[in-house]
C-alpha cells in the first residue's frame, strides 16, 4: 500500500476547496442553497401587488406593479425552474402541492405580462384554434410544461393529491376565478390556507348563492367543469351536493334555506364565467 505524502494531500485539499469556491461563485444565489419552502419571494410580490376585496372574497392584481418588479418575479420563477424532478420527488406531499400551486400562479402572472397592458382577458393570449394554457413554455422539473400540465397532469392527477380545493388555490387571472391569494401557499399551513380559500369563494354571492325563489343553488361554472373532483371522497365529500352542504351558511341566510342545502340534495345550476382580466388599474 502506497502512502501519499502529507504535503501532496494538503495541496489536493486546497485545490478541491478552491474549485468548490469558484463553482459556487459561478452559480446563481438560488442554486447555492436549498429551495425556500416559505416561498418568501413570492409572498413579498403578492403582498405588494394583490388588492383584497370584500374581506377576501375576491382579489385584483396590479399587473403594472408586477411589470415594474419583473426582475424579482423572474428570480422567483428561476428558483422554481431550478428544482429537479428527483429533488421534488423527495419532498413531502404538502411541499409538492404548495410548490405546484405557487408555480401555476406565478407563471400565470408572467404570461399576462408578456402582453400587458394590451389585453382584456387571458383568453386574448390564445385564439379560436389555440388555448393560452396549452403551450409548453414553462421550465419546471427538468422539462418544458404547459399551465394545463401543471393543473391537470400534476395537481389533478388521480392518486397524487385528490384534493378539490386546488380549484380555489390556482388562479387563472380572471374575475370569475377564485381569488389570487395575497400570500404564497406554504406546506405547514397549506390545509388551512386551502380551507380559507374555499370559504372565501363560497361566501361570494356574485359567484355562489342559493336562490330561494327557484329552490336551487346557483354556483360557479368551476363546479360544472371539474365536478368529478368533488366526487373523490376528500374529507367525505362525494358529491357537489355534499360540498355545498358544508358551505350552506355561506350560500344562504334564511335558516330554512340553509337546512335545504345541508340536506345535500339541492339542485344546482351554473353561472356564466367572467373571463375579464382581474386587473387593478
C-alpha positions in Angstrom: 0.0 0.0 0.0 1.5 3.3 -1.1 1.4 6.3 1.3 0.6 9.7 -0.2 2.9 12.4 1.1 1.2 14.7 3.6 2.2 17.8 1.6 0.6 16.4 -1.5 -2.6 15.7 0.4 -2.7 19.3 1.7 -2.3 20.6 -1.9 -5.2 18.3 -3.0 -7.4 19.6 -0.3 -6.6 23.2 -1.1 -7.1 22.7 -4.8 -10.5 21.0 -4.2 -11.6 23.8 -1.9 -10.6 26.4 -4.4 -12.5 24.6 -7.2 -15.6 24.3 -5.0 -15.5 28.0 -4.1 -15.2 29.0 -7.7 -18.1 26.7 -8.7 -20.3 28.2 -6.0 -19.5 31.7 -7.2 -20.4 30.8 -10.7 -23.9 29.6 -9.6 -26.9 31.9 -9.1 -27.8 32.6 -5.4 -30.9 30.3 -5.6 -28.7 27.4 -6.8 -26.3 27.7 -3.9 -28.8 26.9 -1.2 -31.8 24.6 -0.6 -35.2 25.6 -2.0 -37.1 28.1 0.1 -40.3 26.3 1.0 -41.6 29.5 2.6 -41.8 31.0 -0.9 -40.9 34.3 0.7 -40.0 36.0 -2.6 -43.4 35.2 -4.0 -45.2 36.3 -0.8 -43.4 39.7 -1.0 -44.6 40.2 -4.5 -48.2 39.2 -3.7 -48.5 41.4 -0.7 -47.3 44.3 -2.8 -49.4 43.8 -5.9 -52.6 41.9 -4.9 -55.6 44.0 -3.8 -58.0 42.2 -1.5 -61.7 42.9 -2.0 -64.8 42.2 0.1 -63.0 40.7 3.0 -61.0 38.3 0.8 -63.9 37.0 -1.3 -62.1 38.3 -4.4 -58.8 40.0 -5.3 -57.5 42.1 -8.1 -53.9 42.2 -9.3 -51.7 45.2 -10.0 -50.1 43.8 -13.2 -48.5 47.1 -13.9 -46.8 46.8 -10.5 -45.7 43.2 -11.3 -44.3 44.6 -14.5 -42.1 47.1 -12.6 -40.9 44.2 -10.4 -40.3 41.9 -13.4 -36.8 41.1 -12.3 -37.9 40.0 -8.8 -40.6 37.8 -10.4 -38.1 36.3 -12.9 -35.8 35.5 -10.0 -38.6 33.6 -8.3 -39.5 31.8 -11.5 -35.9 30.8 -12.0 -35.8 29.4 -8.4 -38.9 27.3 -9.3 -37.3 26.2 -12.6 -34.1 25.1 -10.9 -35.8 22.4 -8.8 -35.1 19.0 -10.3 -37.5 16.1 -10.5 -35.5 13.9 -8.0 -35.5 16.8 -5.5 -39.2 17.4 -6.0 -40.0 13.7 -5.6 -38.1 13.7 -2.3 -40.3 16.4 -0.7 -43.4 15.9 1.4 -46.8 15.9 -0.2 -47.6 19.4 1.2 -44.3 20.7 -0.1 -45.0 19.4 -3.6 -48.6 20.6 -3.6 -47.6 24.1 -2.4 -44.8 24.3 -4.9 -47.1 23.4 -7.9 -49.9 25.8 -6.9 -47.5 28.7 -6.4 -45.7 27.8 -9.7 -49.1 27.8 -11.6 -50.0 31.2 -10.2 -46.6 32.8 -10.7 -46.2 31.6 -14.2 -49.7 32.8 -15.0 -48.7 36.3 -13.9 -45.7 36.1 -16.1 -47.9 35.0 -19.0 -50.1 38.0 -18.6 -47.1 40.3 -18.5 -46.0 39.1 -21.9 -48.7 41.2 -23.5 -49.9 43.5 -20.7 -51.5 46.1 -20.9 -52.7 45.2 -24.4 -55.2 42.5 -23.3 -58.6 42.4 -21.6 -58.6 38.7 -20.9 -56.1 35.8 -20.6 -58.0 34.3 -23.5 -56.6 37.1 -25.7 -53.4 35.2 -25.5 -54.9 32.3 -27.4 -57.1 32.1 -30.5 -60.1 30.3 -31.9 -57.7 27.3 -32.6 -55.4 27.6 -29.6 -55.6 27.9 -25.8 -53.3 30.1 -23.7 -53.0 27.1 -21.3 -51.7 24.6 -23.8 -48.2 25.9 -25.0 -45.3 24.2 -23.2 -43.2 27.2 -22.3 -42.8 26.8 -18.5 -39.5 25.3 -17.4 -40.3 23.0 -14.5 -38.9 19.9 -13.0 -36.3 19.5 -15.8 -38.7 19.8 -18.8 -41.0 22.2 -20.6 -44.6 22.0 -19.5 -47.8 24.0 -20.0 -50.0 25.6 -17.4 -52.5 22.9 -18.2 -49.9 20.3 -17.5 -49.3 21.8 -14.0 -53.0 21.9 -13.2 -54.4 18.7 -14.9 -51.4 16.3 -15.1 -49.8 17.2 -11.8 -52.2 18.8 -9.3 -55.3 16.9 -10.5 -53.6 13.7 -11.4 -55.5 10.9 -9.8 -53.7 9.5 -6.7 -51.4 12.4 -6.4 -53.4 14.8 -4.2 -57.1 14.2 -5.0 -58.0 17.5 -3.4 -60.8 19.5 -5.0 -59.7 22.6 -3.1 -56.9 23.1 -5.6 -59.5 24.9 -7.7 -59.7 27.6 -5.0 -55.9 27.9 -4.9 -54.9 28.2 -8.6 -55.8 31.5 -10.3 -56.5 32.0 -14.0 -56.1 35.8 -14.0 -59.9 36.2 -14.4 -62.7 37.9 -12.5 -64.6 34.6 -12.4 -61.7 32.7 -10.8 -61.3 32.3 -7.1 -59.1 34.9 -5.6 -55.3 35.0 -6.1 -54.2 34.6 -2.5 -52.3 37.6 -1.1 -49.6 35.3 0.2 -47.8 32.2 -1.0 -49.1 28.7 -0.1 -46.7 27.1 2.3 -46.5 23.4 3.4 -47.1 23.9 7.1 -50.3 26.0 6.6 -51.5 24.6 3.3 -54.5 22.8 4.6 -55.8 25.9 6.5 -55.0 28.1 3.5 -57.0 26.0 1.1 -59.9 25.8 3.5 -59.9 29.6 3.8 -59.7 30.0 0.0 -62.8 27.7 -0.3 -64.7 29.6 2.4 -63.9 32.9 0.8 -65.0 31.8 -2.6 -68.2 30.2 -1.4 -69.1 33.3 0.5 -69.0 35.4 -2.6 -72.7 35.7 -3.6 -71.8 37.1 -7.0 -70.4 33.6 -7.9 -72.1 31.2 -5.5 -75.5 31.5 -3.8 -78.8 29.9 -3.0 -81.8 31.1 -5.0 -84.8 30.7 -2.7 -87.3 31.6 -5.4 -86.0 28.9 -7.7 -85.2 26.5 -4.9 -81.7 25.7 -6.2 -78.1 26.7 -5.7 -76.5 28.9 -8.4 -72.8 28.3 -8.4 -69.6 28.9 -10.3 -69.0 27.1 -13.6 -66.0 25.6 -11.9 -68.3 23.0 -10.3 -69.5 22.0 -13.8 -66.1 21.8 -15.5 -64.5 19.9 -12.6 -67.5 18.2 -11.0 -65.7 14.9 -10.9 -63.1 16.3 -8.5 -65.9 16.9 -5.9 -66.8 13.2 -6.0 -63.5 11.7 -5.0 -64.3 11.4 -1.3 -62.0 14.1 0.0 -62.9 14.6 3.7 -66.1 12.6 3.0 -67.2 14.8 0.1 -68.5 12.5 -2.6 -70.9 14.9 -4.5 -71.4 18.5 -5.3 -74.4 18.5 -3.0 -72.3 17.3 -0.1 -69.8 20.1 -0.8 -72.5 22.7 -0.9 -73.9 21.3 2.3 -70.5 22.1 4.0 -70.9 25.7 2.9 -74.6 26.1 3.5 -74.2 29.0 5.9 -72.2 31.0 3.4 -74.6 30.3 0.5 -77.9 31.3 2.2 -79.2 33.5 5.0 -82.6 32.0 5.9 -82.4 29.1 8.3 -84.8 27.1 6.1 -82.7 27.6 3.0 -79.6 26.6 4.9 -81.3 23.4 6.1 -82.2 22.5 2.5 -78.6 22.9 1.5 -77.4 20.9 4.4 -79.6 18.0 3.2 -77.1 17.6 0.3 -80.0 17.2 -2.2 -80.4 20.7 -3.6 -80.3 21.1 -7.4 -77.6 23.3 -8.8 -77.3 25.4 -11.9 -74.1 27.0 -13.1 -73.5 30.7 -13.6 -71.7 32.3 -16.6 -68.0 32.7 -16.1 -66.4 36.1 -16.3 -63.1 35.8 -18.2 -62.3 39.6 -17.8 -58.8 40.2 -16.6 -58.6 40.6 -12.8 -56.6 43.8 -13.2 -56.5 46.6 -10.6 -55.9 49.6 -12.7 
